[in-house]
Structure formats: structure tokens, C-alpha cells
């Protein structure tokens, strides 16, 4: 799992097209897609599953099972209501195989629904453009600020106003993270909770010129789509997920530089782009190019 601080949000994730996608946001107690259920998602109480493809959803049963094994309270799996019944059947089969049931809440949802995560924090669900039952998710903080005309009121006075039904607060929404799962370009990009999120996790599967037809056929985003997409978005941080192994990281970064403006490059990063591995000396020192072995 890659561990990155993006803006004010810590993201732990792994996302390679057709192989595995699992993303954890520990501070928000949310995971987006279980992939094969890496250890980092197990402690998080809310697992949002974008769609039923194996590379995104295979770890659902293991996520619920491991929480029981570790003595953690049952988790909540949030998935399209058309797929929830299939997950219930899947858990029934695993109960038959293991001889016991792994508890957990399977919550079926649809685009437009909203779920409370904790006080002042909600999960907003939206439809994306991929396969049947494909969803995206936005974590939104709801903030309340006292209106200026009540700034000089005492506590008891404010209580009395509230009893009379007077709304004494401005209600502000702050989208923190939005995750689009697998998708082609769609109207969901214009949703305020998506286009204004501090961090937008957006798939961009294909980068090679000869893969445009693959992107269209599979309902995925191609790097050529990004300039138009980014003009629609206000996000200060856009994290690209779901890179195909048909394209190397170096080639993907060259393609980004060739099609994006300098301003857009500043706010775009590829989730799986990380510093190259450097082996370490047995005593803890990095093995640089000028490393010399100790004398015999």
C-alpha cells in the first residue's frame, strides 16, 4: 500500500487496473473498495464498494471475517442495493464453508443517498458510468457557523432563539474526499461534493495513444480526457487511480506532462507513483551508488 499525505488527508492505497484496488482513509474511518482486503482496511468501520468486479470487491468476505477474528465490532459494507443481495448470498456460502457466520452490516444504497458516518460527517453516494451497480462516494463535513447578527448574544439568549425555531447558524458543506471508482466521463463530475472535494480520487486507466478504444469499450478514462475534465473541477488535489500495467509509470508521467498545463500538473498525482526502492545496508544505511563494500 502506498502511504501519502494529500492536502490534509492521509491516503493508504493500492490501485492497478484488473489486479487490485483498495484505498483507506484512516482519519475518516472509511475505506473505498477492499481489493483483496489488505490489513490497512480491516480496522476501518465503513467499507464503500464501488462495484462488483473482482479486483475491487474480492476482499469483502475477508474484511468482515478478519474483524471478527481480531475482536473488532462488525463492519459496515456499503454497496449498491442491486448488489447487496449477492453479497448476502456470498456471506452465506462462506458461513457454510467455515461453519460459522461472520457478522457485519450489508447496507444497500443508490445514487442520491446519504449516510451518517459520525457527527457532522456524511457519506454522499452518486452514480458513475461503468457497469451495473457502479457507484462513487464523497465524504462531506457539515459545518455550522454562528450568524454574525447573533454574535453578541449570550448562551441563554441563543437557546431561547433555537426554541423559537430561529436558525442561528450558517450551514456550510466541506467535501473532504471523493472517490469515483471505475468510470468513464460523466455528469457526476459536476456534483459539488465531487468537483469541490479537497481530494478527488479519479480513475485514469489508459495512457497510450493506441488504447483510446480500450478506454471507450471498458468505460474508463483515458489521459486524453483529463484536460477537459480538469476544467470542470475545482479540486486542489486530484489523485489518479487504476493505472493499467500496459503502461509504465515513466510513460504515464510523460503522457501527463504532454497533455496537461503546468497549473493542472501541480494538482495531479498518480496514486502508485512513489520513490524508487533503495535497498538498505544491514546496519541501516542506504546503499547509494557510491557504496563500497567493507574490506575483506
Secondary structure, DSSP 8 states (H G I E B T S, - for coil): -EEEEETTEEEEEEEETTTEEEEEEGGGTEEEEETTT-HHHHT-SEEE-----HHHHTTHHHHHHHHHHTT----EEEEEHHHHHHHHHHHHHHHHHHSS----EEEEE-TT-EEEEETTEEEEEEE-BSSTT-EEEEEEEEEEEE-GGGTT--HHHHHHHHHTT---EEEEEEEEEEE--S-BS-GGGGSHHHHT-SEEEEE--B-SGGGHHHHHHHT--BGGGHHHHHHT---SEEEEE-B-TTS-HHHHHHHHHHHS-HHHHHHEEETT-------B-TTS-B--TT------
